Amino acid sequence: MPDYTTELVIDEMKCNQESMTILELSRYPLLKTLRIGGYSFWYVNETKLIGMGELESVVIGEMMSLNAMQGQFYVKNCPKLKTLKIGSSSFPYYSVFEIENVDALEVIEISGGSFTFAPSMELKSVLVPKES
């Protein structure tokens, strides 16, 4: 995929090779939309969405990274990210789930069975507006 890609859609049941253990997309600095279908990236134990200045929406299907133990999920320094949706039973064995410096974030939707081994979800530097 070229570096200037703005939308990345990965169909269901893709990228399930045991050799694929890291999903890191910062090489796409203009990416605005990321959609990953369910049952994908079974062995990925480190998911990084870091320093993606144009990223606005991330939608991940169900049962992602099923075979990854002690995994880590990071969303950091994505100032335009508004939506983060994660389907059911995704990243079940991940032990780290951090969101940092995503001040435009409006929607976090995590379906049941996801991140069941993460002791907590850390939100760092997220501004929560006052309701009038």
mmCIF file of the C-alpha atoms, coordinates in Angstrom:
data_MODEL
# 
_entry.id   MODEL 
# 
loop_
_atom_site.group_PDB 
_atom_site.id 
_atom_site.type_symbol 
_atom_site.label_atom_id 
_atom_site.label_alt_id 
_atom_site.label_comp_id 
_atom_site.label_asym_id 
_atom_site.label_entity_id 
_atom_site.label_seq_id 
_atom_site.pdbx_PDB_ins_code 
_atom_site.Cartn_x 
_atom_site.Cartn_y 
_atom_site.Cartn_z 
_atom_site.occupancy 
_atom_site.B_iso_or_equiv 
_atom_site.pdbx_formal_charge 
_atom_site.auth_seq_id 
_atom_site.auth_comp_id 
_atom_site.auth_asym_id 
_atom_site.auth_atom_id 
_atom_site.pdbx_PDB_model_num 
ATOM 1   C CA . MET A 1 1   ? 0.000   0.000   0.000  1.00 0.00 ? 1   MET A CA 1 
ATOM 2   C CA . PRO A 1 2   ? 1.350   3.465   -0.820 1.00 0.00 ? 2   PRO A CA 1 
ATOM 3   C CA . ASP A 1 3   ? 2.294   5.794   2.044  1.00 0.00 ? 3   ASP A CA 1 
ATOM 4   C CA . TYR A 1 4   ? -0.354  8.319   0.995  1.00 0.00 ? 4   TYR A CA 1 
ATOM 5   C CA . THR A 1 5   ? -3.275  5.892   1.595  1.00 0.00 ? 5   THR A CA 1 
ATOM 6   C CA . THR A 1 6   ? -6.162  7.600   3.405  1.00 0.00 ? 6   THR A CA 1 
ATOM 7   C CA . GLU A 1 7   ? -8.494  4.621   3.875  1.00 0.00 ? 7   GLU A CA 1 
ATOM 8   C CA . LEU A 1 8   ? -7.466  1.073   4.720  1.00 0.00 ? 8   LEU A CA 1 
ATOM 9   C CA . VAL A 1 9   ? -10.045 -1.713  4.713  1.00 0.00 ? 9   VAL A CA 1 
ATOM 10  C CA . ILE A 1 10  ? -8.928  -5.236  5.570  1.00 0.00 ? 10  ILE A CA 1 
ATOM 11  C CA . ASP A 1 11  ? -11.504 -7.954  4.931  1.00 0.00 ? 11  ASP A CA 1 
ATOM 12  C CA . GLU A 1 12  ? -12.494 -10.669 7.403  1.00 0.00 ? 12  GLU A CA 1 
ATOM 13  C CA . MET A 1 13  ? -10.172 -13.582 8.077  1.00 0.00 ? 13  MET A CA 1 
ATOM 14  C CA . LYS A 1 14  ? -7.000  -11.921 6.773  1.00 0.00 ? 14  LYS A CA 1 
ATOM 15  C CA . CYS A 1 15  ? -3.392  -11.764 7.957  1.00 0.00 ? 15  CYS A CA 1 
ATOM 16  C CA . ASN A 1 16  ? -3.557  -14.872 10.144 1.00 0.00 ? 16  ASN A CA 1 
ATOM 17  C CA . GLN A 1 17  ? 0.018   -16.065 9.639  1.00 0.00 ? 17  GLN A CA 1 
ATOM 18  C CA . GLU A 1 18  ? 1.912   -17.046 12.793 1.00 0.00 ? 18  GLU A CA 1 
ATOM 19  C CA . SER A 1 19  ? 4.821   -14.874 11.644 1.00 0.00 ? 19  SER A CA 1 
ATOM 20  C CA . MET A 1 20  ? 2.711   -11.705 11.799 1.00 0.00 ? 20  MET A CA 1 
ATOM 21  C CA . THR A 1 21  ? 2.965   -10.582 15.426 1.00 0.00 ? 21  THR A CA 1 
ATOM 22  C CA . ILE A 1 22  ? 2.989   -6.770  15.213 1.00 0.00 ? 22  ILE A CA 1 
ATOM 23  C CA . LEU A 1 23  ? 0.427   -4.455  13.640 1.00 0.00 ? 23  LEU A CA 1 
ATOM 24  C CA . GLU A 1 24  ? 1.993   -1.005  13.375 1.00 0.00 ? 24  GLU A CA 1 
ATOM 25  C CA . LEU A 1 25  ? 0.491   1.485   10.924 1.00 0.00 ? 25  LEU A CA 1 
ATOM 26  C CA . SER A 1 26  ? 2.427   4.723   11.474 1.00 0.00 ? 26  SER A CA 1 
ATOM 27  C CA . ARG A 1 27  ? 3.960   4.363   8.013  1.00 0.00 ? 27  ARG A CA 1 
ATOM 28  C CA . TYR A 1 28  ? 0.614   5.662   6.711  1.00 0.00 ? 28  TYR A CA 1 
ATOM 29  C CA . PRO A 1 29  ? 0.709   9.255   7.984  1.00 0.00 ? 29  PRO A CA 1 
ATOM 30  C CA . LEU A 1 30  ? -2.326  10.334  5.902  1.00 0.00 ? 30  LEU A CA 1 
ATOM 31  C CA . LEU A 1 31  ? -4.569  7.450   6.968  1.00 0.00 ? 31  LEU A CA 1 
ATOM 32  C CA . LYS A 1 32  ? -7.997  8.725   8.051  1.00 0.00 ? 32  LYS A CA 1 
ATOM 33  C CA . THR A 1 33  ? -10.045 5.539   8.256  1.00 0.00 ? 33  THR A CA 1 
ATOM 34  C CA . LEU A 1 34  ? -9.030  2.052   9.384  1.00 0.00 ? 34  LEU A CA 1 
ATOM 35  C CA . ARG A 1 35  ? -11.483 -0.855  9.166  1.00 0.00 ? 35  ARG A CA 1 
ATOM 36  C CA . ILE A 1 36  ? -10.429 -4.402  9.987  1.00 0.00 ? 36  ILE A CA 1 
ATOM 37  C CA . GLY A 1 37  ? -12.829 -7.288  9.496  1.00 0.00 ? 37  GLY A CA 1 
ATOM 38  C CA . GLY A 1 38  ? -13.395 -9.925  12.130 1.00 0.00 ? 38  GLY A CA 1 
ATOM 39  C CA . TYR A 1 39  ? -11.335 -13.058 12.677 1.00 0.00 ? 39  TYR A CA 1 
ATOM 40  C CA . SER A 1 40  ? -8.160  -11.349 11.478 1.00 0.00 ? 40  SER A CA 1 
ATOM 41  C CA . PHE A 1 41  ? -4.583  -10.931 12.748 1.00 0.00 ? 41  PHE A CA 1 
ATOM 42  C CA . TRP A 1 42  ? -4.862  -13.970 15.047 1.00 0.00 ? 42  TRP A CA 1 
ATOM 43  C CA . TYR A 1 43  ? -1.238  -13.914 16.174 1.00 0.00 ? 43  TYR A CA 1 
ATOM 44  C CA . VAL A 1 44  ? -0.661  -10.170 16.479 1.00 0.00 ? 44  VAL A CA 1 
ATOM 45  C CA . ASN A 1 45  ? 0.378   -9.475  20.078 1.00 0.00 ? 45  ASN A CA 1 
ATOM 46  C CA . GLU A 1 46  ? 1.247   -5.813  19.659 1.00 0.00 ? 46  GLU A CA 1 
ATOM 47  C CA . THR A 1 47  ? -1.100  -3.338  18.021 1.00 0.00 ? 47  THR A CA 1 
ATOM 48  C CA . LYS A 1 48  ? 0.178   0.225   17.641 1.00 0.00 ? 48  LYS A CA 1 
ATOM 49  C CA . LEU A 1 49  ? -1.652  3.245   16.313 1.00 0.00 ? 49  LEU A CA 1 
ATOM 50  C CA . ILE A 1 50  ? 0.898   5.893   17.255 1.00 0.00 ? 50  ILE A CA 1 
ATOM 51  C CA . GLY A 1 51  ? 1.569   9.355   15.830 1.00 0.00 ? 51  GLY A CA 1 
ATOM 52  C CA . MET A 1 52  ? -1.113  9.130   13.180 1.00 0.00 ? 52  MET A CA 1 
ATOM 53  C CA . GLY A 1 53  ? -2.006  12.786  12.790 1.00 0.00 ? 53  GLY A CA 1 
ATOM 54  C CA . GLU A 1 54  ? -4.873  12.348  10.312 1.00 0.00 ? 54  GLU A CA 1 
ATOM 55  C CA . LEU A 1 55  ? -6.542  9.234   11.735 1.00 0.00 ? 55  LEU A CA 1 
ATOM 56  C CA . GLU A 1 56  ? -10.236 9.872   12.459 1.00 0.00 ? 56  GLU A CA 1 
ATOM 57  C CA . SER A 1 57  ? -11.927 6.477   12.701 1.00 0.00 ? 57  SER A CA 1 
ATOM 58  C CA . VAL A 1 58  ? -10.897 2.953   13.731 1.00 0.00 ? 58  VAL A CA 1 
ATOM 59  C CA . VAL A 1 59  ? -13.376 0.074   13.491 1.00 0.00 ? 59  VAL A CA 1 
ATOM 60  C CA . ILE A 1 60  ? -12.148 -3.418  14.336 1.00 0.00 ? 60  ILE A CA 1 
ATOM 61  C CA . GLY A 1 61  ? -14.337 -6.489  13.892 1.00 0.00 ? 61  GLY A CA 1 
ATOM 62  C CA . GLU A 1 62  ? -14.946 -9.359  16.263 1.00 0.00 ? 62  GLU A CA 1 
ATOM 63  C CA . MET A 1 63  ? -12.443 -11.960 17.414 1.00 0.00 ? 63  MET A CA 1 
ATOM 64  C CA . MET A 1 64  ? -9.269  -10.115 16.466 1.00 0.00 ? 64  MET A CA 1 
ATOM 65  C CA . SER A 1 65  ? -5.920  -11.428 17.746 1.00 0.00 ? 65  SER A CA 1 
ATOM 66  C CA . LEU A 1 66  ? -7.395  -14.552 19.294 1.00 0.00 ? 66  LEU A CA 1 
ATOM 67  C CA . ASN A 1 67  ? -4.123  -16.425 19.735 1.00 0.00 ? 67  ASN A CA 1 
ATOM 68  C CA . ALA A 1 68  ? -1.963  -13.576 21.038 1.00 0.00 ? 68  ALA A CA 1 
ATOM 69  C CA . MET A 1 69  ? -0.964  -13.913 24.692 1.00 0.00 ? 69  MET A CA 1 
ATOM 70  C CA . GLN A 1 70  ? 0.099   -10.976 26.887 1.00 0.00 ? 70  GLN A CA 1 
ATOM 71  C CA . GLY A 1 71  ? -0.557  -8.576  24.026 1.00 0.00 ? 71  GLY A CA 1 
ATOM 72  C CA . GLN A 1 72  ? -0.398  -4.799  24.043 1.00 0.00 ? 72  GLN A CA 1 
ATOM 73  C CA . PHE A 1 73  ? -2.740  -2.279  22.389 1.00 0.00 ? 73  PHE A CA 1 
ATOM 74  C CA . TYR A 1 74  ? -1.708  1.375   22.046 1.00 0.00 ? 74  TYR A CA 1 
ATOM 75  C CA . VAL A 1 75  ? -3.467  4.380   20.558 1.00 0.00 ? 75  VAL A CA 1 
ATOM 76  C CA . LYS A 1 76  ? -1.253  7.425   21.096 1.00 0.00 ? 76  LYS A CA 1 
ATOM 77  C CA . ASN A 1 77  ? -0.803  10.888  19.629 1.00 0.00 ? 77  ASN A CA 1 
ATOM 78  C CA . CYS A 1 78  ? -3.707  10.687  17.189 1.00 0.00 ? 78  CYS A CA 1 
ATOM 79  C CA . PRO A 1 79  ? -5.151  14.203  17.614 1.00 0.00 ? 79  PRO A CA 1 
ATOM 80  C CA . LYS A 1 80  ? -8.017  13.816  15.104 1.00 0.00 ? 80  LYS A CA 1 
ATOM 81  C CA . LEU A 1 81  ? -9.239  10.376  16.196 1.00 0.00 ? 81  LEU A CA 1 
ATOM 82  C CA . LYS A 1 82  ? -12.960 10.641  16.966 1.00 0.00 ? 82  LYS A CA 1 
ATOM 83  C CA . THR A 1 83  ? -14.141 7.018   16.901 1.00 0.00 ? 83  THR A CA 1 
ATOM 84  C CA . LEU A 1 84  ? -12.638 3.788   18.248 1.00 0.00 ? 84  LEU A CA 1 
ATOM 85  C CA . LYS A 1 85  ? -14.869 0.709   17.959 1.00 0.00 ? 85  LYS A CA 1 
ATOM 86  C CA . ILE A 1 86  ? -13.732 -2.804  18.811 1.00 0.00 ? 86  ILE A CA 1 
ATOM 87  C CA . GLY A 1 87  ? -15.873 -5.870  18.145 1.00 0.00 ? 87  GLY A CA 1 
ATOM 88  C CA . SER A 1 88  ? -16.713 -8.647  20.585 1.00 0.00 ? 88  SER A CA 1 
ATOM 89  C CA . SER A 1 89  ? -14.029 -11.002 21.872 1.00 0.00 ? 89  SER A CA 1 
ATOM 90  C CA . SER A 1 90  ? -11.202 -9.050  20.265 1.00 0.00 ? 90  SER A CA 1 
ATOM 91  C CA . PHE A 1 91  ? -7.779  -8.931  21.911 1.00 0.00 ? 91  PHE A CA 1 
ATOM 92  C CA . PRO A 1 92  ? -9.021  -11.252 24.690 1.00 0.00 ? 92  PRO A CA 1 
ATOM 93  C CA . TYR A 1 93  ? -5.574  -12.050 26.089 1.00 0.00 ? 93  TYR A CA 1 
ATOM 94  C CA . TYR A 1 94  ? -4.030  -8.592  25.776 1.00 0.00 ? 94  TYR A CA 1 
ATOM 95  C CA . SER A 1 95  ? -2.764  -7.306  29.111 1.00 0.00 ? 95  SER A CA 1 
ATOM 96  C CA . VAL A 1 96  ? -2.169  -3.657  28.103 1.00 0.00 ? 96  VAL A CA 1 
ATOM 97  C CA . PHE A 1 97  ? -4.752  -1.248  26.692 1.00 0.00 ? 97  PHE A CA 1 
ATOM 98  C CA . GLU A 1 98  ? -3.623  2.411   26.577 1.00 0.00 ? 98  GLU A CA 1 
ATOM 99  C CA . ILE A 1 99  ? -5.121  5.466   24.929 1.00 0.00 ? 99  ILE A CA 1 
ATOM 100 C CA . GLU A 1 100 ? -3.056  8.638   25.183 1.00 0.00 ? 100 GLU A CA 1 
ATOM 101 C CA . ASN A 1 101 ? -3.228  12.117  23.613 1.00 0.00 ? 101 ASN A CA 1 
ATOM 102 C CA . VAL A 1 102 ? -6.371  11.580  21.551 1.00 0.00 ? 102 VAL A CA 1 
ATOM 103 C CA . ASP A 1 103 ? -8.207  14.720  22.598 1.00 0.00 ? 103 ASP A CA 1 
ATOM 104 C CA . ALA A 1 104 ? -10.802 14.621  19.768 1.00 0.00 ? 104 ALA A CA 1 
ATOM 105 C CA . LEU A 1 105 ? -12.047 11.176  20.841 1.00 0.00 ? 105 LEU A CA 1 
ATOM 106 C CA . GLU A 1 106 ? -15.840 11.152  21.091 1.00 0.00 ? 106 GLU A CA 1 
ATOM 107 C CA . VAL A 1 107 ? -16.736 7.448   20.888 1.00 0.00 ? 107 VAL A CA 1 
ATOM 108 C CA . ILE A 1 108 ? -15.077 4.434   22.508 1.00 0.00 ? 108 ILE A CA 1 
ATOM 109 C CA . GLU A 1 109 ? -17.108 1.293   21.938 1.00 0.00 ? 109 GLU A CA 1 
ATOM 110 C CA . ILE A 1 110 ? -15.680 -2.006  23.150 1.00 0.00 ? 110 ILE A CA 1 
ATOM 111 C CA . SER A 1 111 ? -17.921 -5.039  22.876 1.00 0.00 ? 111 SER A CA 1 
ATOM 112 C CA . GLY A 1 112 ? -18.041 -7.847  25.433 1.00 0.00 ? 112 GLY A CA 1 
ATOM 113 C CA . GLY A 1 113 ? -15.221 -10.329 25.805 1.00 0.00 ? 113 GLY A CA 1 
ATOM 114 C CA . SER A 1 114 ? -12.556 -7.900  24.597 1.00 0.00 ? 114 SER A CA 1 
ATOM 115 C CA . PHE A 1 115 ? -9.437  -7.184  26.665 1.00 0.00 ? 115 PHE A CA 1 
ATOM 116 C CA . THR A 1 116 ? -10.559 -9.623  29.371 1.00 0.00 ? 116 THR A CA 1 
ATOM 117 C CA . PHE A 1 117 ? -7.009  -9.959  30.741 1.00 0.00 ? 117 PHE A CA 1 
ATOM 118 C CA . ALA A 1 118 ? -6.205  -6.240  30.761 1.00 0.00 ? 118 ALA A CA 1 
ATOM 119 C CA . PRO A 1 119 ? -6.368  -5.133  34.405 1.00 0.00 ? 119 PRO A CA 1 
ATOM 120 C CA . SER A 1 120 ? -7.485  -1.663  33.339 1.00 0.00 ? 120 SER A CA 1 
ATOM 121 C CA . MET A 1 121 ? -7.874  0.663   30.405 1.00 0.00 ? 121 MET A CA 1 
ATOM 122 C CA . GLU A 1 122 ? -5.701  3.751   30.677 1.00 0.00 ? 122 GLU A CA 1 
ATOM 123 C CA . LEU A 1 123 ? -6.920  7.035   29.229 1.00 0.00 ? 123 LEU A CA 1 
ATOM 124 C CA . LYS A 1 124 ? -4.166  9.620   29.380 1.00 0.00 ? 124 LYS A CA 1 
ATOM 125 C CA . SER A 1 125 ? -4.548  13.268  28.399 1.00 0.00 ? 125 SER A CA 1 
ATOM 126 C CA . VAL A 1 126 ? -8.112  12.905  27.195 1.00 0.00 ? 126 VAL A CA 1 
ATOM 127 C CA . LEU A 1 127 ? -10.207 16.018  27.689 1.00 0.00 ? 127 LEU A CA 1 
ATOM 128 C CA . VAL A 1 128 ? -13.752 15.389  28.851 1.00 0.00 ? 128 VAL A CA 1 
ATOM 129 C CA . PRO A 1 129 ? -15.921 18.432  28.048 1.00 0.00 ? 129 PRO A CA 1 
ATOM 130 C CA . LYS A 1 130 ? -18.300 19.768  30.662 1.00 0.00 ? 130 LYS A CA 1 
ATOM 131 C CA . GLU A 1 131 ? -21.965 19.391  29.917 1.00 0.00 ? 131 GLU A CA 1 
ATOM 132 C CA . SER A 1 132 ? -23.963 22.584  30.284 1.00 0.00 ? 132 SER A CA 1 
# 
